[in-house]
């Protein structure tokens, strides 16, 4: 179904999504609300001993005997940000999806560990870990007594722990890897551990002084079967699709330069959707719009808009930039920005009887000027979309095809190989999980 799209064909297809584009991940101000309602664990009307909330700071005094402070509200999928500070030799934690059927949250809820890391030499018990289950990728803590910023992302079964701007833990609840790690943890015997679909957020008290502030939460929607995409429109360049071309030694009919069609990012994404949705793979329309990148011209959109309207995509993935000539002047930058903005207008929800959501990707081959324009146009369009920052991938030589196999043509070799394609698919997948449903 792949073919070169003339700009006229795109302008229609892409104008209907102008209002549907949008925010960088994560947008710390969009959809977040303060998390202020707390109470004692199995104590609806009381605050546990030693805990207090004052001037926006939640704290436990040293020697406080209150064990757990929990939210009055339960949450399933959410994006939670907060700051924490621990005392010398202090130990605490933040639990998520906890209920009150057991003696304490650890019986059911995974924990974001809060710790003075001098207390342990075991990474799985260090600050930011999924306590006793997954170790953080690195020690990103600030010195004891200083405030640390944290984030917990919980979307369906996908979990991320962030610390001071760095993602340090990532896992899938219920996966084979999760079960293996949990079996070796302190919670191997916990029948309900990590199995609840929703629950309270809980702060742990262990008699050590600890402080929390700036709890902000964005509730994320569930992902029912009906919410999975049925149709995906891929608009891109040779990274998305390129037919065989003997002149450059390219023999595949897929995204360049995967070693086989099933290893390009498009097919990896389609299989990932299928695996997550009971084997139901979305129908894909794959279009190479390299002419749009090179020409920035607006084509007759009469027939093309009808083509996209008839396809009715649930998601549009836009991956362009590499073929755009160098944007060395203000005029060139303005021309590219205007062209991309016009392109996005064609995909605006409501222009047709479908309501697509949009993922706008940065360049793989790392061009900051182009990426900033793509990010800005996406932001300016507003509404239901996400900018997917892939800009660091091309900086890693191991992500390029020439690092994996001998390729005579330099241009082909500079494209993503199998490792790079997998990284692109992973980045788009994670951004999709944050799209408004």
C-alpha positions in Angstrom: 0.0 0.0 0.0 3.1 2.2 0.1 3.6 4.9 -2.5 5.0 8.4 -2.9 2.5 11.0 -1.8 2.3 14.2 -3.7 2.0 17.3 -1.5 -1.5 17.8 -2.8 -2.4 14.4 -1.6 -1.1 15.2 1.8 -2.5 18.6 2.3 -5.9 17.2 2.5 -5.0 14.3 4.5 -3.1 16.3 6.9 -5.2 19.4 7.2 -7.8 17.7 9.2 -5.6 17.2 12.2 -4.5 20.8 12.9 -6.2 21.0 16.2 -5.2 17.6 17.2 -1.5 18.0 17.7 0.4 18.6 20.6 2.2 18.3 23.7 5.7 17.3 24.4 6.1 14.4 26.9 5.5 14.9 29.7 3.6 18.3 29.8 4.0 19.1 33.5 1.3 21.7 33.4 -1.4 20.1 31.2 -4.0 18.0 33.0 -2.1 17.8 36.4 -3.8 18.7 39.6 -2.5 18.9 43.2 -2.8 15.8 45.3 -3.9 17.1 48.7 -6.4 14.7 50.3 -4.6 12.3 52.7 -5.5 10.2 55.7 -4.2 7.3 57.7 -4.1 3.7 56.4 -7.4 2.1 57.4 -8.1 5.3 59.4 -10.5 7.4 57.3 -10.8 10.2 59.9 -7.3 10.5 61.4 -3.7 11.4 60.7 -1.1 8.8 61.8 1.2 9.7 64.6 4.1 12.0 63.6 2.7 12.9 60.2 1.7 16.5 59.4 0.8 18.7 56.4 2.0 22.2 56.8 2.7 25.0 54.2 2.4 22.4 51.4 4.9 20.0 52.9 4.0 16.5 54.1 6.4 15.4 56.7 7.1 12.7 59.3 9.0 13.7 62.4 11.9 11.5 63.5 10.5 8.9 65.9 7.0 9.2 64.5 5.1 6.0 65.0 2.5 6.5 62.2 3.2 3.9 59.5 1.3 4.9 56.4 -0.3 8.0 55.0 -2.6 7.2 52.0 -4.6 9.2 49.5 -8.4 9.4 50.1 -8.8 8.7 46.4 -7.9 5.6 44.4 -6.0 5.7 41.1 -5.5 3.3 38.3 -3.5 4.9 35.5 -1.7 8.1 36.4 1.3 10.3 36.0 2.5 11.4 39.4 5.2 14.0 40.1 6.5 15.1 43.5 9.6 16.1 45.5 11.2 14.3 48.4 13.9 14.8 51.0 15.3 12.2 53.4 17.1 12.6 56.7 20.5 11.0 57.3 20.2 7.2 57.4 16.5 7.7 56.6 14.2 5.2 54.9 10.7 5.7 53.4 8.8 4.9 50.3 5.9 5.7 48.0 3.5 2.9 47.2 1.0 2.8 44.3 -2.1 0.8 43.6 -2.4 -0.1 47.3 -5.6 -1.3 49.0 -6.5 -1.8 52.6 -7.4 -5.5 52.7 -4.0 -6.4 54.2 -1.9 -5.4 57.1 0.0 -2.8 55.1 0.5 -1.6 51.5 3.6 -3.8 50.7 1.3 -6.8 50.6 -0.3 -5.4 47.4 1.6 -2.4 46.1 4.9 -1.9 44.3 7.1 0.8 46.0 9.2 3.7 44.8 12.0 3.5 47.4 13.0 6.6 49.3 16.4 6.2 51.0 19.7 7.6 52.1 21.7 5.3 49.8 24.5 5.0 52.3 22.2 2.5 54.1 22.4 -0.2 51.4 24.8 -1.8 49.0 22.0 -3.7 47.2 20.8 -1.7 44.2 17.3 -3.2 44.4 16.8 -1.5 47.7 18.3 1.9 46.8 16.5 5.2 46.2 14.2 5.1 43.1 14.2 1.3 42.9 11.0 -0.7 42.6 11.9 -1.9 46.1 13.4 -5.4 46.1 12.2 -6.0 42.6 13.9 -3.7 40.1 17.1 -1.8 40.7 17.5 1.7 39.3 19.8 2.2 36.2 21.9 4.6 38.2 22.2 6.5 41.5 20.6 9.8 40.5 20.0 11.1 44.1 21.1 14.5 45.4 23.0 14.7 48.7 21.0 13.9 51.8 19.0 16.9 53.0 18.4 18.2 49.5 15.2 18.0 47.6 14.9 15.4 44.8 12.3 15.5 42.0 10.5 12.2 41.3 7.9 10.9 38.8 5.9 7.7 38.7 4.2 6.8 35.4 1.5 4.1 35.6 -0.2 3.3 32.3 -2.0 0.0 32.1 0.8 -2.4 33.1 3.6 -0.1 32.0 5.5 1.5 34.9 8.3 4.1 35.0 10.3 5.6 37.9 12.1 8.9 37.3 14.5 10.6 39.6 15.9 14.1 39.1 15.0 14.2 35.4 16.3 10.7 34.6 14.3 7.5 33.9 15.9 4.9 36.2 13.3 2.1 36.3 11.0 0.7 33.7 8.9 -2.5 33.7 5.7 -4.2 32.7 3.5 -5.4 35.6 2.5 -9.1 35.1 5.1 -9.8 32.4 7.4 -12.8 32.4 10.3 -10.5 33.5 8.2 -9.1 36.3 7.3 -12.5 37.6 10.9 -13.6 37.6 12.1 -10.5 39.5 9.2 -10.6 41.9 9.9 -14.3 42.7 13.4 -13.3 43.9 12.1 -10.4 45.9 10.8 -9.9 49.5 7.3 -10.3 48.1 7.5 -13.7 46.4 4.7 -15.0 48.7 2.4 -12.0 48.2 -0.7 -13.4 46.4 -2.0 -9.9 45.5 1.4 -8.2 45.1 1.4 -6.0 41.9 -2.0 -7.4 40.7 -4.4 -4.6 41.5 -5.7 -2.5 38.7 -6.2 0.5 40.9 -5.6 1.6 44.5 -4.3 4.3 46.8 -1.0 6.0 46.8 0.7 5.5 50.2 3.6 7.2 52.0 5.7 5.0 54.3 6.7 5.9 57.8 9.5 4.0 59.4 10.4 6.4 62.2 12.9 8.4 60.1 12.4 12.0 59.3 11.2 12.5 55.7 9.6 15.3 53.7 7.4 15.4 50.6 6.0 18.3 48.6 4.5 19.3 45.3 2.5 16.2 44.7 0.8 16.6 41.3 -1.2 13.9 39.5 -2.6 13.6 36.0 -5.2 10.8 35.7 -4.6 8.7 32.6 -7.4 6.8 30.8 -7.7 3.1 30.8 -6.9 1.2 27.7 -9.9 -1.1 26.9 -9.9 -3.3 23.8 -12.1 -0.7 22.1 -9.5 1.9 22.7 -6.8 0.2 20.6 -6.3 1.6 17.1 -7.8 -0.2 14.2 -6.2 1.9 11.5 -2.8 3.7 11.5 -1.6 6.1 8.8 2.2 6.3 8.6 3.5 9.4 6.8 7.2 9.5 6.5 10.3 9.3 4.3 12.7 6.5 3.5 12.9 5.5 7.2 9.3 4.7 7.0 9.3 3.1 3.5 11.6 2.9 0.5 11.1 0.5 -2.4 14.1 -1.4 -4.0 16.6 0.7 -5.8 19.5 -1.0 -7.5 21.5 2.2 -7.9 22.1 2.5 -4.2 22.2 -1.3 -3.5 18.9 -1.3 -1.6 16.9 -4.4 -2.3 14.3 -4.4 0.5 10.8 -3.0 0.3 10.4 -1.5 3.7 11.8 1.2 6.1 15.5 1.9 5.3 17.8 0.3 6.5 16.2 -2.6 8.3 17.6 -6.0 7.4 14.1 -7.3 6.6 10.6 -5.8 6.4 9.5 -7.3 9.7 12.4 -5.4 11.4 11.5 -1.9 10.4 9.8 0.4 12.9 6.4 0.3 11.1 6.1 -3.5 11.3 7.6 -3.7 14.8 4.9 -1.2 16.0 2.1 -3.1 14.2 3.2 -6.4 15.9 3.4 -4.6 19.2 -0.1 -3.4 18.9 -1.3 -6.9 18.0 0.5 -8.5 20.9 -1.0 -6.1 23.3 -4.5 -6.4 21.8 -5.1 -10.1 21.6 -3.5 -10.6 18.3 -5.5 -7.9 16.5 -3.1 -6.1 14.3 -4.2 -2.6 13.0 -4.6 -2.0 9.3 -1.8 0.2 8.0 -1.5 2.8 5.3 2.2 3.6 4.7 3.1 6.6 2.6 6.5 8.0 1.6 6.1 11.8 1.5 9.8 12.7 0.8 8.6 15.0 -2.0 6.9 17.1 0.6 10.1 17.4 2.6 12.1 18.5 -0.5 9.6 20.9 -2.0 7.5 22.4 0.8 4.8 23.1 -1.7 1.1 22.9 -1.3 -0.5 20.6 -3.8 -4.0 20.2 -5.0 -5.7 18.4 -2.1 -9.0 17.5 -3.8 -8.5 13.8 -4.4 -6.0 13.1 -1.6 -8.2 14.2 1.2 -10.9 11.8 0.1 -8.3 9.0 0.1 -7.4 9.6 3.7 -11.0 10.3 4.8 -12.0 6.9 3.4 -9.1 5.2 5.2 -10.3 6.8 8.5 -7.1 6.4 10.6 -7.3 6.3 14.4 -3.6 7.4 14.6 -1.4 9.3 12.3 2.3 9.0 12.7 4.3 11.8 11.0 8.1 11.0 10.6 9.8 13.6 8.4 12.7 16.0 8.3 15.8 14.1 7.0 15.2 15.2 3.4 14.4 18.8 4.2 17.2 21.0 2.8 19.4 22.8 5.4 17.4 25.6 7.1 20.2 28.1 7.1 18.1 31.3 6.8 15.1 32.7 8.7 13.2 32.5 5.4 14.0 28.8 4.9 12.9 28.1 8.5 9.7 30.1 8.1 8.9 28.3 4.9 9.3 24.8 6.4 7.3 25.8 9.5 4.5 27.1 7.4 4.5 24.0 5.2 4.4 21.6 8.2 1.6 23.6 9.8 -0.4 23.4 6.6 0.2 19.7 6.5 -1.1 19.2 10.0 -4.2 21.2 9.2 -5.3 18.6 6.8 -5.6 16.0 9.5 -7.7 18.1 11.9 -10.4 16.0 13.7 -13.8 17.0 12.7 -13.0 17.8 9.1 -14.1 14.3 8.3 -16.1 11.7 10.0 -13.1 10.3 11.9 -11.1 11.6 14.8 -7.4 10.7 14.5 -4.7 11.3 17.1 -1.3 12.5 16.0 2.3 11.5 16.9 4.9 13.9 15.4 8.4 12.5 15.5 11.6 14.4 15.6 14.4 13.6 13.1 16.5 10.5 13.6 19.5 12.1 12.1 19.5 14.8 14.7 18.8 18.3 13.3 18.0 20.6 16.2 16.6 23.3 14.0 14.2 21.1 12.2 13.2 19.3 15.5 12.4 22.6 17.2 10.2 23.6 14.3 8.4 20.2 14.4 8.0 20.5 18.1 6.6 24.0 17.9 4.2 23.3 15.1 2.9 20.3 17.0 2.5 22.5 20.1 0.9 25.3 18.2 -1.8 23.0 16.8 -2.9 22.1 20.3 -5.2 19.3 21.4 -4.8 15.5 21.0 -1.3 14.8 20.0 2.2 14.2 21.3 5.7 15.1 20.1 8.0 12.1 20.0 11.6 13.1 20.7 13.9 10.6 18.9 16.7 13.0 18.4 19.3 11.2 20.5 19.0 7.9 18.6 21.0 9.0 15.6 23.8 10.2 17.8 24.4 6.5 18.9 26.4 4.9 16.1 25.2 1.5 17.1 21.7 2.5 16.0 22.8 2.9 12.4 22.8 0.1 9.8 26.5 0.4 9.0 27.2 -0.6 12.5 25.4 -3.9 12.0 26.4 -5.0 8.5 28.5 -4.0 5.6 26.7 -1.5 3.4 28.5 0.0 0.4 26.3 3.1 0.0 27.0 5.7 2.7 23.5 7.1 2.6 21.9 3.8 3.2 24.3 2.8 5.9 23.6 6.0 7.8 19.9 5.0 8.2 18.7 3.1 11.3 19.5 -0.5 11.3 17.6 -3.2 13.2 18.6 -1.8 16.6 17.8 1.8 15.6 14.4 0.7 14.2 13.6 -1.1 17.4 14.5 2.1 19.3 12.2 4.2 17.1 9.3 1.8 17.5 9.9 1.8 21.3 9.9 5.7 21.4 6.6 5.9 19.4 5.0 3.2 21.5 5.7 4.9 24.7 4.5 8.3 23.4 1.3 6.6 22.1 0.5 5.4 25.6 0.2 9.1 26.7 -2.1 10.2 23.9 -5.5 11.3 25.2 -8.1 8.6 24.6 
